[in-house]
Amino acid sequence: MLRPKILLFLTMIVSGTLAYGQTAEEKQLLKAVEDLRLAMISGNRQALDAIAADKLNYWHSSGKHEDKAAFIESLTSGKSDFFSINLSEQTINISGDVATVHHILSGETNDGGKPGTVRIGVLLVFQKQSGNWKLFARQAFKLPS
């Protein structure tokens, strides 16, 4: 009877460590990723401006490049319109004031009034600026079919 209780106890410790093992920096970075995801869906100009660094380099999987102004304009004008964005297989790496985030982005779009779906790999680079994580660069890439 003692073994099942020990096993249950160890399982609870490991689960708790996985759920609560994030550092404050990691939590802040993950919040920035979520803020970016929500801003891209809503097309909210203020939210997009707040999360994007002034010197943003935003690369699409098609090879198209946008700076901060073009990135914001594309999402607020409906040229690039996300109904949903789901992120999976996400990994993060923080080194000082720079962080990388890699994930698979799946979503439903309505770019320029044309419905579609997207599933791409994404590498995000965030830089800590004035105490906040800002999106500094993004590179999307096509995934094999």
N, CA, C and O atoms as a GROMACS GRO file, in nm:
protein
  580
    1MET      N    1   0.082  -0.121   0.000
    1MET     CA    2   0.000   0.000   0.000
    1MET      C    3   0.086   0.126   0.000
    1MET      O    4   0.045   0.230  -0.051
    2LEU      N    5   0.205   0.115   0.058
    2LEU     CA    6   0.293   0.230   0.065
    2LEU      C    7   0.344   0.272  -0.074
    2LEU      O    8   0.357   0.391  -0.101
    3ARG      N    9   0.374   0.174  -0.159
    3ARG     CA   10   0.428   0.205  -0.293
    3ARG      C   11   0.335   0.292  -0.377
    3ARG      O   12   0.382   0.390  -0.435
    4PRO      N   13   0.205   0.260  -0.386
    4PRO     CA   14   0.116   0.347  -0.465
    4PRO      C   15   0.112   0.490  -0.411
    4PRO      O   16   0.104   0.585  -0.489
    5LYS      N   17   0.119   0.506  -0.279
    5LYS     CA   18   0.118   0.641  -0.221
    5LYS      C   19   0.246   0.715  -0.257
    5LYS      O   20   0.242   0.835  -0.286
    6ILE      N   21   0.359   0.646  -0.254
    6ILE     CA   22   0.486   0.709  -0.291
    6ILE      C   23   0.484   0.749  -0.438
    6ILE      O   24   0.526   0.859  -0.475
    7LEU      N   25   0.434   0.658  -0.522
    7LEU     CA   26   0.425   0.686  -0.665
    7LEU      C   27   0.334   0.806  -0.690
    7LEU      O   28   0.368   0.892  -0.771
    8LEU      N   29   0.220   0.813  -0.623
    8LEU     CA   30   0.129   0.926  -0.636
    8LEU      C   31   0.197   1.055  -0.591
    8LEU      O   32   0.184   1.157  -0.658
    9PHE      N   33   0.267   1.051  -0.480
    9PHE     CA   34   0.337   1.167  -0.428
    9PHE      C   35   0.443   1.218  -0.527
    9PHE      O   36   0.452   1.338  -0.553
   10LEU      N   37   0.522   1.126  -0.582
   10LEU     CA   38   0.625   1.164  -0.679
   10LEU      C   39   0.564   1.221  -0.806
   10LEU      O   40   0.616   1.317  -0.862
   11THR      N   41   0.454   1.164  -0.851
   11THR     CA   42   0.383   1.215  -0.969
   11THR      C   43   0.336   1.358  -0.944
   11THR      O   44   0.346   1.444  -1.032
   12MET      N   45   0.284   1.383  -0.826
   12MET     CA   46   0.237   1.518  -0.792
   12MET      C   47   0.352   1.618  -0.789
   12MET      O   48   0.337   1.731  -0.834
   13ILE      N   49   0.467   1.578  -0.736
   13ILE     CA   50   0.583   1.666  -0.731
   13ILE      C   51   0.630   1.700  -0.872
   13ILE      O   52   0.654   1.816  -0.903
   14VAL      N   53   0.644   1.599  -0.956
   14VAL     CA   54   0.689   1.622  -1.094
   14VAL      C   55   0.590   1.709  -1.169
   14VAL      O   56   0.631   1.802  -1.238
   15SER      N   57   0.460   1.682  -1.157
   15SER     CA   58   0.358   1.761  -1.225
   15SER      C   59   0.363   1.905  -1.176
   15SER      O   60   0.352   1.998  -1.256
   16GLY      N   61   0.377   1.924  -1.047
   16GLY     CA   62   0.386   2.059  -0.993
   16GLY      C   63   0.508   2.134  -1.041
   16GLY      O   64   0.501   2.254  -1.067
   17THR      N   65   0.620   2.063  -1.054
   17THR     CA   66   0.741   2.126  -1.102
   17THR      C   67   0.725   2.169  -1.247
   17THR      O   68   0.770   2.277  -1.285
   18LEU      N   69   0.662   2.085  -1.329
   18LEU     CA   70   0.642   2.120  -1.469
   18LEU      C   71   0.547   2.238  -1.484
   18LEU      O   72   0.568   2.325  -1.569
   19ALA      N   73   0.444   2.244  -1.402
   19ALA     CA   74   0.345   2.350  -1.412
   19ALA      C   75   0.397   2.482  -1.355
   19ALA      O   76   0.367   2.589  -1.407
   20TYR      N   77   0.475   2.474  -1.248
   20TYR     CA   78   0.517   2.595  -1.179
   20TYR      C   79   0.666   2.623  -1.192
   20TYR      O   80   0.717   2.714  -1.126
   21GLY      N   81   0.737   2.549  -1.275
   21GLY     CA   82   0.881   2.561  -1.285
   21GLY      C   83   0.929   2.676  -1.372
   21GLY      O   84   1.050   2.692  -1.391
   22GLN      N   85   0.838   2.756  -1.426
   22GLN     CA   86   0.879   2.866  -1.512
   22GLN      C   87   0.932   2.982  -1.428
   22GLN      O   88   0.879   3.014  -1.321
   23THR      N   89   1.037   3.043  -1.478
   23THR     CA   90   1.090   3.161  -1.412
   23THR      C   91   1.001   3.282  -1.441
   23THR      O   92   0.915   3.276  -1.529
   24ALA      N   93   1.022   3.389  -1.369
   24ALA     CA   94   0.946   3.511  -1.393
   24ALA      C   95   0.970   3.562  -1.535
   24ALA      O   96   0.878   3.611  -1.601
   25GLU      N   97   1.095   3.551  -1.583
   25GLU     CA   98   1.127   3.595  -1.720
   25GLU      C   99   1.052   3.511  -1.823
   25GLU      O  100   1.000   3.565  -1.920
   26GLU      N  101   1.047   3.381  -1.802
   26GLU     CA  102   0.977   3.293  -1.895
   26GLU      C  103   0.827   3.324  -1.896
   26GLU      O  104   0.765   3.327  -2.003
   27LYS      N  105   0.770   3.347  -1.780
   27LYS     CA  106   0.628   3.383  -1.773
   27LYS      C  107   0.601   3.514  -1.845
   27LYS      O  108   0.500   3.527  -1.915
   28GLN      N  109   0.690   3.612  -1.827
   28GLN     CA  110   0.673   3.741  -1.894
   28GLN      C  111   0.685   3.725  -2.046
   28GLN      O  112   0.610   3.786  -2.121
   29LEU      N  113   0.779   3.642  -2.090
   29LEU     CA  114   0.796   3.618  -2.233
   29LEU      C  115   0.673   3.547  -2.290
   29LEU      O  116   0.622   3.586  -2.395
   30LEU      N  117   0.624   3.445  -2.222
   30LEU     CA  118   0.506   3.373  -2.269
   30LEU      C  119   0.383   3.463  -2.274
   30LEU      O  120   0.298   3.447  -2.361
   31LYS      N  121   0.374   3.558  -2.181
   31LYS     CA  122   0.264   3.656  -2.185
   31LYS      C  123   0.279   3.744  -2.308
   31LYS      O  124   0.179   3.776  -2.373
   32ALA      N  125   0.401   3.783  -2.342
   32ALA     CA  126   0.423   3.865  -2.462
   32ALA      C  127   0.383   3.789  -2.588
   32ALA      O  128   0.325   3.847  -2.680
   33VAL      N  129   0.414   3.659  -2.594
   33VAL     CA  130   0.374   3.576  -2.708
   33VAL      C  131   0.222   3.571  -2.718
   33VAL      O  132   0.165   3.584  -2.826
   34GLU      N  133   0.157   3.552  -2.605
   34GLU     CA  134   0.010   3.549  -2.603
   34GLU      C  135  -0.049   3.684  -2.641
   34GLU      O  136  -0.148   3.691  -2.715
   35ASP      N  137   0.011   3.793  -2.592
   35ASP     CA  138  -0.034   3.928  -2.630
   35ASP      C  139  -0.022   3.948  -2.780
   35ASP      O  140  -0.110   4.007  -2.843
   36LEU      N  141   0.087   3.900  -2.839
   36LEU     CA  142   0.107   3.909  -2.984
   36LEU      C  143  -0.001   3.829  -3.056
   36LEU      O  144  -0.060   3.878  -3.152
   37ARG      N  145  -0.026   3.708  -3.012
   37ARG     CA  146  -0.128   3.622  -3.075
   37ARG      C  147  -0.264   3.691  -3.074
   37ARG      O  148  -0.332   3.695  -3.176
   38LEU      N  149  -0.303   3.743  -2.960
   38LEU     CA  150  -0.434   3.809  -2.948
   38LEU      C  151  -0.440   3.938  -3.030
   38LEU      O  152  -0.544   3.968  -3.090
   39ALA      N  153  -0.330   4.013  -3.034
   39ALA     CA  154  -0.327   4.137  -3.113
   39ALA      C  155  -0.338   4.107  -3.262
   39ALA      O  156  -0.401   4.182  -3.336
   40MET      N  157  -0.276   3.998  -3.305
   40MET     CA  158  -0.284   3.961  -3.447
   40MET      C  159  -0.426   3.918  -3.484
   40MET      O  160  -0.470   3.944  -3.597
   41ILE      N  161  -0.497   3.855  -3.394
   41ILE     CA  162  -0.636   3.816  -3.420
   41ILE      C  163  -0.728   3.938  -3.420
   41ILE      O  164  -0.812   3.952  -3.508
   42SER      N  165  -0.711   4.024  -3.321
   42SER     CA  166  -0.801   4.140  -3.307
   42SER      C  167  -0.769   4.251  -3.408
   42SER      O  168  -0.858   4.328  -3.445
   43GLY      N  169  -0.645   4.259  -3.451
   43GLY     CA  170  -0.606   4.369  -3.539
   43GLY      C  171  -0.604   4.503  -3.466
   43GLY      O  172  -0.617   4.609  -3.529
   44ASN      N  173  -0.588   4.498  -3.334
   44ASN     CA  174  -0.588   4.620  -3.253
   44ASN      C  175  -0.457   4.695  -3.272
   44ASN      O  176  -0.350   4.646  -3.234
   45ARG      N  177  -0.465   4.814  -3.330
   45ARG     CA  178  -0.346   4.893  -3.362
   45ARG      C  179  -0.262   4.923  -3.238
   45ARG      O  180  -0.139   4.912  -3.244
   46GLN      N  181  -0.324   4.962  -3.128
   46GLN     CA  182  -0.249   4.995  -3.007
   46GLN      C  183  -0.176   4.873  -2.950
   46GLN      O  184  -0.061   4.884  -2.909
   47ALA      N  185  -0.242   4.760  -2.950
   47ALA     CA  186  -0.181   4.638  -2.898
   47ALA      C  187  -0.064   4.594  -2.986
   47ALA      O  188   0.040   4.552  -2.936
   48LEU      N  189  -0.080   4.604  -3.118
   48LEU     CA  190   0.027   4.568  -3.210
   48LEU      C  191   0.146   4.662  -3.194
   48LEU      O  192   0.262   4.619  -3.195
   49ASP      N  193   0.117   4.790  -3.181
   49ASP     CA  194   0.223   4.890  -3.163
   49ASP      C  195   0.299   4.866  -3.033
   49ASP      O  196   0.421   4.884  -3.028
   50ALA      N  197   0.227   4.825  -2.928
   50ALA     CA  198   0.289   4.804  -2.797
   50ALA      C  199   0.383   4.683  -2.796
   50ALA      O  200   0.485   4.686  -2.727
   51ILE      N  201   0.351   4.579  -2.871
   51ILE     CA  202   0.430   4.456  -2.867
   51ILE      C  203   0.546   4.458  -2.967
   51ILE      O  204   0.646   4.388  -2.946
   52ALA      N  205   0.535   4.535  -3.073
   52ALA     CA  206   0.637   4.535  -3.179
   52ALA      C  207   0.747   4.637  -3.149
   52ALA      O  208   0.719   4.750  -3.110
   53ALA      N  209   0.871   4.595  -3.167
   53ALA     CA  210   0.985   4.685  -3.153
   53ALA      C  211   0.985   4.783  -3.271
   53ALA      O  212   0.937   4.751  -3.380
   54ASP      N  213   1.038   4.901  -3.248
   54ASP     CA  214   1.043   5.002  -3.355
   54ASP      C  215   1.120   4.952  -3.477
   54ASP      O  216   1.088   4.989  -3.590
   55LYS      N  217   1.222   4.870  -3.455
   55LYS     CA  218   1.305   4.820  -3.565
   55LYS      C  219   1.267   4.678  -3.605
   55LYS      O  220   1.353   4.598  -3.642
   56LEU      N  221   1.138   4.646  -3.597
   56LEU     CA  222   1.088   4.512  -3.628
   56LEU      C  223   1.123   4.471  -3.771
   56LEU      O  224   1.110   4.549  -3.865
   57ASN      N  225   1.168   4.346  -3.786
   57ASN     CA  226   1.186   4.280  -3.916
   57ASN      C  227   1.093   4.160  -3.915
   57ASN      O  228   1.115   4.064  -3.841
   58TYR      N  229   0.989   4.164  -3.996
   58TYR     CA  230   0.883   4.063  -3.995
   58TYR      C  231   0.882   3.996  -4.132
   58TYR      O  232   0.847   4.058  -4.233
   59TRP      N  233   0.921   3.867  -4.135
   59TRP     CA  234   0.930   3.791  -4.259
   59TRP      C  235   0.819   3.687  -4.265
   59TRP      O  236   0.800   3.609  -4.172
   60HIS      N  237   0.747   3.687  -4.376
   60HIS     CA  238   0.641   3.590  -4.401
   60HIS      C  239   0.701   3.464  -4.462
   60HIS      O  240   0.813   3.465  -4.512
   61SER      N  241   0.625   3.355  -4.459
   61SER     CA  242   0.673   3.229  -4.517
   61SER      C  243   0.686   3.239  -4.669
   61SER      O  244   0.754   3.157  -4.731
   62SER      N  245   0.624   3.339  -4.728
   62SER     CA  246   0.634   3.362  -4.873
   62SER      C  247   0.763   3.435  -4.910
   62SER      O  248   0.799   3.444  -5.028
   63GLY      N  249   0.832   3.486  -4.809
   63GLY     CA  250   0.953   3.565  -4.833
   63GLY      C  251   0.927   3.715  -4.826
   63GLY      O  252   1.022   3.794  -4.829
   64LYS      N  253   0.802   3.754  -4.816
   64LYS     CA  254   0.767   3.896  -4.805
   64LYS      C  255   0.818   3.952  -4.673
   64LYS      O  256   0.807   3.887  -4.569
   65HIS      N  257   0.874   4.072  -4.677
   65HIS     CA  258   0.929   4.139  -4.558
   65HIS      C  259   0.846   4.261  -4.524
   65HIS      O  260   0.801   4.334  -4.612
   66GLU      N  261   0.826   4.283  -4.393
   66GLU     CA  262   0.757   4.403  -4.347
   66GLU      C  263   0.834   4.465  -4.231
   66GLU      O  264   0.894   4.394  -4.149
   67ASP      N  265   0.832   4.598  -4.226
   67ASP     CA  266   0.883   4.666  -4.107
   67ASP      C  267   0.764   4.685  -4.011
   67ASP      O  268   0.655   4.635  -4.038
   68LYS      N  269   0.785   4.755  -3.902
   68LYS     CA  270   0.679   4.769  -3.802
   68LYS      C  271   0.554   4.834  -3.861
   68LYS      O  272   0.443   4.786  -3.838
   69ALA      N  273   0.571   4.941  -3.934
   69ALA     CA  274   0.455   5.013  -3.990
   69ALA      C  275   0.376   4.923  -4.085
   69ALA      O  276   0.253   4.921  -4.080
   70ALA      N  277   0.445   4.850  -4.172
   70ALA     CA  278   0.376   4.762  -4.268
   70ALA      C  279   0.310   4.645  -4.197
   70ALA      O  280   0.200   4.605  -4.234
   71PHE      N  281   0.376   4.591  -4.095
   71PHE     CA  282   0.320   4.481  -4.015
   71PHE      C  283   0.187   4.524  -3.953
   71PHE      O  284   0.088   4.453  -3.962
   72ILE      N  285   0.187   4.639  -3.891
   72ILE     CA  286   0.065   4.690  -3.825
   72ILE      C  287  -0.042   4.722  -3.928
   72ILE      O  288  -0.158   4.686  -3.910
   73GLU      N  289  -0.005   4.789  -4.036
   73GLU     CA  290  -0.101   4.826  -4.140
   73GLU      C  291  -0.167   4.703  -4.202
   73GLU      O  292  -0.288   4.702  -4.227
   74SER      N  293  -0.089   4.600  -4.227
   74SER     CA  294  -0.141   4.477  -4.287
   74SER      C  295  -0.249   4.414  -4.200
   74SER      O  296  -0.352   4.369  -4.250
   75LEU      N  297  -0.226   4.411  -4.069
   75LEU     CA  298  -0.322   4.348  -3.977
   75LEU      C  299  -0.441   4.437  -3.945
   75LEU      O  300  -0.550   4.385  -3.918
   76THR      N  301  -0.424   4.568  -3.947
   76THR     CA  302  -0.535   4.657  -3.915
   76THR      C  303  -0.623   4.686  -4.036
   76THR      O  304  -0.739   4.722  -4.021
   77SER      N  305  -0.568   4.671  -4.156
   77SER     CA  306  -0.644   4.699  -4.278
   77SER      C  307  -0.725   4.579  -4.327
   77SER      O  308  -0.815   4.595  -4.409
   78GLY      N  309  -0.694   4.459  -4.278
   78GLY     CA  310  -0.761   4.339  -4.325
   78GLY      C  311  -0.687   4.270  -4.439
   78GLY      O  312  -0.729   4.164  -4.485
   79LYS      N  313  -0.578   4.331  -4.484
   79LYS     CA  314  -0.496   4.267  -4.587
   79LYS      C  315  -0.450   4.130  -4.537
   79LYS      O  316  -0.448   4.032  -4.611
   80SER      N  317  -0.411   4.126  -4.409
   80SER     CA  318  -0.378   4.002  -4.340
   80SER      C  319  -0.474   3.993  -4.222
   80SER      O  320  -0.466   4.073  -4.128
   81ASP      N  321  -0.566   3.897  -4.226
   81ASP     CA  322  -0.674   3.891  -4.127
   81ASP      C  323  -0.684   3.750  -4.069
   81ASP      O  324  -0.716   3.654  -4.140
   82PHE      N  325  -0.656   3.738  -3.940
   82PHE     CA  326  -0.665   3.609  -3.872
   82PHE      C  327  -0.795   3.599  -3.794
   82PHE      O  328  -0.827   3.686  -3.714
   83PHE      N  329  -0.871   3.490  -3.818
   83PHE     CA  330  -0.988   3.459  -3.734
   83PHE      C  331  -0.944   3.382  -3.612
   83PHE      O  332  -1.000   3.399  -3.504
   84SER      N  333  -0.844   3.296  -3.629
   84SER     CA  334  -0.793   3.218  -3.517
   84SER      C  335  -0.646   3.190  -3.538
   84SER      O  336  -0.598   3.182  -3.652
   85ILE      N  337  -0.574   3.177  -3.428
   85ILE     CA  338  -0.434   3.139  -3.429
   85ILE      C  339  -0.413   3.042  -3.314
   85ILE      O  340  -0.441   3.074  -3.198
   86ASN      N  341  -0.363   2.924  -3.347
   86ASN     CA  342  -0.329   2.825  -3.245
   86ASN      C  343  -0.180   2.798  -3.255
   86ASN      O  344  -0.127   2.778  -3.364
   87LEU      N  345  -0.114   2.797  -3.141
   87LEU     CA  346   0.029   2.772  -3.135
   87LEU      C  347   0.055   2.636  -3.071
   87LEU      O  348  -0.008   2.602  -2.970
   88SER      N  349   0.146   2.559  -3.130
   88SER     CA  350   0.179   2.428  -3.073
   88SER      C  351   0.329   2.405  -3.084
   88SER      O  352   0.401   2.478  -3.153
   89GLU      N  353   0.375   2.303  -3.015
   89GLU     CA  354   0.516   2.264  -3.016
   89GLU      C  355   0.609   2.383  -2.988
   89GLU      O  356   0.712   2.400  -3.052
   90GLN      N  357   0.569   2.464  -2.891
   90GLN     CA  358   0.642   2.587  -2.861
   90GLN      C  359   0.761   2.561  -2.769
   90GLN      O  360   0.752   2.490  -2.670
   91THR      N  361   0.873   2.622  -2.806
   91THR     CA  362   0.991   2.620  -2.721
   91THR      C  363   1.041   2.763  -2.706
   91THR      O  364   1.024   2.846  -2.795
   92ILE      N  365   1.102   2.790  -2.592
   92ILE     CA  366   1.158   2.923  -2.568
   92ILE      C  367   1.302   2.910  -2.519
   92ILE      O  368   1.341   2.809  -2.461
   93ASN      N  369   1.378   3.016  -2.544
   93ASN     CA  370   1.516   3.021  -2.499
   93ASN      C  371   1.548   3.167  -2.468
   93ASN      O  372   1.537   3.254  -2.555
   94ILE      N  373   1.588   3.194  -2.346
   94ILE     CA  374   1.619   3.330  -2.304
   94ILE      C  375   1.768   3.339  -2.274
   94ILE      O  376   1.823   3.255  -2.204
   95SER      N  377   1.832   3.442  -2.329
   95SER     CA  378   1.974   3.469  -2.303
   95SER      C  379   1.990   3.619  -2.283
   95SER      O  380   1.999   3.695  -2.379
   96GLY      N  381   1.992   3.660  -2.157
   96GLY     CA  382   2.003   3.802  -2.127
   96GLY      C  383   1.879   3.877  -2.172
   96GLY      O  384   1.767   3.844  -2.131
   97ASP      N  385   1.899   3.979  -2.257
   97ASP     CA  386   1.786   4.059  -2.302
   97ASP      C  387   1.733   4.016  -2.439
   97ASP      O  388   1.661   4.090  -2.505
   98VAL      N  389   1.770   3.894  -2.481
   98VAL     CA  390   1.723   3.840  -2.609
   98VAL      C  391   1.658   3.703  -2.582
   98VAL      O  392   1.707   3.624  -2.502
   99ALA      N  393   1.549   3.678  -2.653
   99ALA     CA  394   1.481   3.550  -2.638
   99ALA      C  395   1.432   3.503  -2.775
   99ALA      O  396   1.393   3.583  -2.860
  100THR      N  397   1.434   3.371  -2.792
  100THR     CA  398   1.376   3.313  -2.913
  100THR      C  399   1.259   3.226  -2.874
  100THR      O  400   1.257   3.162  -2.769
  101VAL      N  401   1.161   3.226  -2.961
  101VAL     CA  402   1.043   3.143  -2.944
  101VAL      C  403   1.020   3.073  -3.077
  101VAL      O  404   1.017   3.138  -3.182
  102HIS      N  405   1.005   2.942  -3.073
  102HIS     CA  406   0.976   2.866  -3.193
  102HIS      C  407   0.846   2.790  -3.171
  102HIS      O  408   0.826   2.731  -3.066
  103HIS      N  409   0.759   2.794  -3.271
  103HIS     CA  410   0.634   2.718  -3.261
  103HIS      C  411   0.577   2.690  -3.399
  103HIS      O  412   0.623   2.742  -3.501
  104ILE      N  413   0.474   2.608  -3.400
  104ILE     CA  414   0.394   2.584  -3.519
  104ILE      C  415   0.270   2.671  -3.504
  104ILE      O  416   0.202   2.665  -3.402
  105LEU      N  417   0.241   2.751  -3.605
  105LEU     CA  418   0.123   2.837  -3.606
  105LEU      C  419   0.022   2.778  -3.702
  105LEU      O  420   0.051   2.758  -3.820
  106SER      N  421  -0.097   2.751  -3.651
  106SER     CA  422  -0.209   2.705  -3.734
  106SER      C  423  -0.322   2.805  -3.715
  106SER      O  424  -0.347   2.851  -3.604
  107GLY      N  425  -0.389   2.838  -3.823
  107GLY     CA  426  -0.496   2.935  -3.808
  107GLY      C  427  -0.589   2.942  -3.927
  107GLY      O  428  -0.565   2.884  -4.033
  108GLU      N  429  -0.696   3.016  -3.905
  108GLU     CA  430  -0.793   3.046  -4.009
  108GLU      C  431  -0.777   3.192  -4.045
  108GLU      O  432  -0.767   3.278  -3.958
  109THR      N  433  -0.774   3.219  -4.176
  109THR     CA  434  -0.752   3.354  -4.224
  109THR      C  435  -0.864   3.401  -4.315
  109THR      O  436  -0.947   3.322  -4.360
  110ASN      N  437  -0.865   3.530  -4.338
  110ASN     CA  438  -0.956   3.591  -4.434
  110ASN      C  439  -0.881   3.706  -4.501
  110ASN      O  440  -0.929   3.819  -4.503
  111ASP      N  441  -0.764   3.676  -4.554
  111ASP     CA  442  -0.677   3.777  -4.612
  111ASP      C  443  -0.742   3.843  -4.734
  111ASP      O  444  -0.771   3.777  -4.833
  112GLY      N  445  -0.763   3.974  -4.723
  112GLY     CA  446  -0.823   4.048  -4.833
  112GLY      C  447  -0.960   3.996  -4.870
  112GLY      O  448  -1.002   4.007  -4.985
  113GLY      N  449  -1.032   3.938  -4.773
  113GLY     CA  450  -1.166   3.885  -4.798
  113GLY      C  451  -1.168   3.744  -4.853
  113GLY      O  452  -1.274   3.692  -4.888
  114LYS      N  453  -1.051   3.680  -4.862
  114LYS     CA  454  -1.043   3.543  -4.915
  114LYS      C  455  -1.016   3.445  -4.800
  114LYS      O  456  -0.907   3.446  -4.744
  115PRO      N  457  -1.115   3.360  -4.764
  115PRO     CA  458  -1.096   3.264  -4.655
  115PRO      C  459  -0.984   3.163  -4.685
  115PRO      O  460  -0.964   3.124  -4.800
  116GLY      N  461  -0.913   3.124  -4.581
  116GLY     CA  462  -0.807   3.026  -4.598
  116GLY      C  463  -0.761   2.971  -4.465
  116GLY      O  464  -0.810   3.010  -4.359
  117THR      N  465  -0.665   2.880  -4.472
  117THR     CA  466  -0.603   2.825  -4.352
  117THR      C  467  -0.452   2.834  -4.370
  117THR      O  468  -0.401   2.840  -4.481
  118VAL      N  469  -0.384   2.833  -4.258
  118VAL     CA  470  -0.239   2.842  -4.260
  118VAL      C  471  -0.182   2.746  -4.155
  118VAL      O  472  -0.239   2.730  -4.048
  119ARG      N  473  -0.070   2.684  -4.188
  119ARG     CA  474   0.005   2.602  -4.093
  119ARG      C  475   0.152   2.620  -4.129
  119ARG      O  476   0.199   2.566  -4.229
  120ILE      N  477   0.223   2.696  -4.046
  120ILE     CA  478   0.362   2.731  -4.074
  120ILE      C  479   0.447   2.718  -3.949
  120ILE      O  480   0.396   2.719  -3.837
  121GLY      N  481   0.576   2.708  -3.969
  121GLY     CA  482   0.670   2.716  -3.859
  121GLY      C  483   0.707   2.862  -3.841
  121GLY      O  484   0.712   2.938  -3.937
  122VAL      N  485   0.733   2.902  -3.717
  122VAL     CA  486   0.765   3.041  -3.689
  122VAL      C  487   0.879   3.049  -3.587
  122VAL      O  488   0.880   2.977  -3.487
  123LEU      N  489   0.973   3.136  -3.616
  123LEU     CA  490   1.078   3.172  -3.521
  123LEU      C  491   1.059   3.319  -3.487
  123LEU      O  492   1.064   3.406  -3.574
  124LEU      N  493   1.038   3.346  -3.360
  124LEU     CA  494   1.024   3.483  -3.310
  124LEU      C  495   1.149   3.520  -3.231
  124LEU      O  496   1.204   3.437  -3.158
  125VAL      N  497   1.194   3.642  -3.246
  125VAL     CA  498   1.304   3.694  -3.165
  125VAL      C  499   1.249   3.814  -3.088
  125VAL      O  500   1.202   3.911  -3.147
  126PHE      N  501   1.257   3.805  -2.957
  126PHE     CA  502   1.215   3.914  -2.870
  126PHE      C  503   1.337   3.978  -2.807
  126PHE      O  504   1.438   3.912  -2.781
  127GLN      N  505   1.328   4.110  -2.783
  127GLN     CA  506   1.433   4.182  -2.715
  127GLN      C  507   1.370   4.256  -2.597
  127GLN      O  508   1.262   4.315  -2.610
  128LYS      N  509   1.437   4.252  -2.484
  128LYS     CA  510   1.389   4.322  -2.365
  128LYS      C  511   1.420   4.471  -2.383
  128LYS      O  512   1.536   4.510  -2.395
  129GLN      N  513   1.316   4.553  -2.385
  129GLN     CA  514   1.331   4.698  -2.400
  129GLN      C  515   1.251   4.767  -2.292
  129GLN      O  516   1.130   4.746  -2.282
  130SER      N  517   1.315   4.847  -2.212
  130SER     CA  518   1.250   4.919  -2.103
  130SER      C  519   1.167   4.826  -2.015
  130SER      O  520   1.057   4.861  -1.971
  131GLY      N  521   1.221   4.707  -1.989
  131GLY     CA  522   1.157   4.612  -1.900
  131GLY      C  523   1.050   4.524  -1.963
  131GLY      O  524   0.991   4.441  -1.895
  132ASN      N  525   1.024   4.541  -2.093
  132ASN     CA  526   0.921   4.463  -2.161
  132ASN      C  527   0.979   4.387  -2.280
  132ASN      O  528   1.068   4.436  -2.348
  133TRP      N  529   0.927   4.267  -2.304
  133TRP     CA  530   0.967   4.191  -2.422
  133TRP      C  531   0.898   4.248  -2.545
  133TRP      O  532   0.775   4.258  -2.549
  134LYS      N  533   0.976   4.285  -2.645
  134LYS     CA  534   0.924   4.341  -2.770
  134LYS      C  535   0.962   4.246  -2.885
  134LYS      O  536   1.073   4.192  -2.888
  135LEU      N  537   0.869   4.228  -2.977
  135LEU     CA  538   0.897   4.147  -3.095
  135LEU      C  539   0.996   4.224  -3.183
  135LEU      O  540   0.963   4.330  -3.236
  136PHE      N  541   1.115   4.168  -3.197
  136PHE     CA  542   1.223   4.233  -3.272
  136PHE      C  543   1.236   4.176  -3.413
  136PHE      O  544   1.269   4.248  -3.507
  137ALA      N  545   1.211   4.045  -3.427
  137ALA     CA  546   1.219   3.981  -3.558
  137ALA      C  547   1.130   3.859  -3.560
  137ALA      O  548   1.105   3.795  -3.458
  138ARG      N  549   1.084   3.828  -3.680
  138ARG     CA  550   1.002   3.708  -3.700
  138ARG      C  551   1.035   3.649  -3.836
  138ARG      O  552   1.042   3.721  -3.936
  139GLN      N  553   1.054   3.518  -3.839
  139GLN     CA  554   1.075   3.448  -3.964
  139GLN      C  555   0.980   3.328  -3.968
  139GLN      O  556   0.989   3.239  -3.884
  140ALA      N  557   0.891   3.328  -4.065
  140ALA     CA  558   0.801   3.215  -4.083
  140ALA      C  559   0.855   3.129  -4.196
  140ALA      O  560   0.923   3.178  -4.286
  141PHE      N  561   0.824   3.000  -4.191
  141PHE     CA  562   0.870   2.911  -4.297
  141PHE      C  563   0.766   2.805  -4.324
  141PHE      O  564   0.693   2.762  -4.234
  142LYS      N  565   0.760   2.764  -4.449
  142LYS     CA  566   0.664   2.662  -4.490
  142LYS      C  567   0.706   2.528  -4.433
  142LYS      O  568   0.825   2.495  -4.428
  143LEU      N  569   0.609   2.451  -4.391
  143LEU     CA  570   0.633   2.317  -4.340
  143LEU      C  571   0.610   2.216  -4.451
  143LEU      O  572   0.528   2.238  -4.540
  144PRO      N  573   0.682   2.105  -4.447
  144PRO     CA  574   0.659   2.002  -4.549
  144PRO      C  575   0.514   1.952  -4.544
  144PRO      O  576   0.455   1.943  -4.436
  145SER      N  577   0.460   1.921  -4.656
  145SER     CA  578   0.321   1.873  -4.663
  145SER      C  579   0.308   1.735  -4.605
  145SER      O  580   0.198   1.679  -4.603
   0.00000   0.00000   0.00000
